[in-house]
Amino acid sequence: MRVISLINGSLISENSTIYALHYAKFLGYKLTLIYINGKDDIKEVKKNAKELINLAKKFEVESEFLTFDKLNELKEFVESKDIDMMFCSTRHKHSILDKSFIQKIIKKEIKVDLAVAKILKLGQADNVDNIILPIRGSRLSVRKFTLFSAFVLAYFSKSEIYSVDKVFPMEFNTQNQKEKLKEVIFNLRHYFKLAKMMNFKFSIKHDFALVEEEKVQTHIASGGYDLAIIGAHHNNSFFGKHPIDILFEKPIINSIYFIPYKDEP
């Protein structure tokens, strides 16, 4: 198995690749750096690739550097190999719906899970001490939890699942919050067992909010987190600005936006 990281010679793609390197190191996978020919300075791209390959050697991770002219070549490569994940980066002001390189990749329907990094703080990808996974209620897919777990274990970091539910002020009371937290813990009980089997712990925090995205942003900003794992939502609410997706458009910290190849049932 291997992990792909798309690079373009920028510091942002370099930091995204360092996340991919830690992920590949933990899983024992090969790291493949790929550049799709474009408007970037190819000399800088090759120089950056060489530095990243040298870094991979220090991590004792097997690596290689490939270039393709077209996205179709990338698609053919991915679908001819055993690829676990493809990492890439985007400018932090991009929406996932913008006409960006990421959107071109998504529209190609390449058969691979995608981890899109938004980097706000350069140089932090090597030092991750606290990871947060925000969710609505107790909605958590196995694939999202698996990615979250891999990063927690790769960095030996503290971790938290932050659950938020929309509520109107007249409906809120302390008893409601206690009951909802019990419900969330019950619904996530299987993930606690999985975490125990993988020898790591995570905490759960639950809040009610009238405006969910603002509540999550405030929590992340004040919590001392280094990395957020955010799950994509390919449904009607996605196009209506799903509150979790807004965290990708307006990140507070370095974030990895997970886009699985196909939605789970």
Phi, psi and omega in degrees: 000154178217162176244135178257141170231121178278129183236160177217013179089355182274161176294329180294314179291330176296316179293322176299320180293327178294322173300315179298323180294315177298320179296313180296320179300313181298320184272351180074032182258158174283146178251123178248117176271132182228134174242129175264118184308130181206220184267003182285158177286108186299329178295318178293322179298312181295322178297316179295319179298318179298317179296319180291324177293322176295322177294319178299323178299320178295329178278355185060041177248126177293136183216164177207163179233127180232152174235143176231151179275327186228157177296331178299326178293321176297315179301315180296320180296311182301317186280356176257355182237168174269099183251127178277315186204148174241120179264144172207174182229161177212156179297145189291348179268357181284139165273153178294344180267354179296156176281076185245176177300324180297318179296324178297321179295315181299317182292337177288345180053048176290134186282074179200147173287144186242132175243108183260118182265132169249119186254115175261329182238110179290149176084003182265350186294341178271347185228092180240111184255344185209119184245138179239141175238103179277137178221163173266125180057238178239030181277105182215119180278158178297318182294322178293317179295324179297316178296314177304312181298318181299319180289321178300314182287326180295325183257357185052044187262164168288159183210151180216138168259121182252114183256135179225140178235142178284136178209145176272147186310320183290345181266349187275136168203164184300322181296320177301316182295317180297316181293321181292320178298319177298320180295317180298313180298319179296315182292335180260012187301326180292329178289328175297320179294318178298317180298321179295319179294330179269002175065045170216161181239149172224152177259160176238133175235134180234141177221155168259151179202147173284319177244100189299313185297324179293321180296317181293317179299317179297318180296315181295317183297329185259000189261356180071034180272152180254337185208137175246134173257121187237131181266139178285160179226100181267076177208187184299325181292336177301316182282348174261026179061069174305133186302328178288323178296330179298334178296333177283322180288326182232067184292149177260328180223176174305133186224147173242119184262115186268120179241097179292152181303314177229145177295146173283153179303000000 
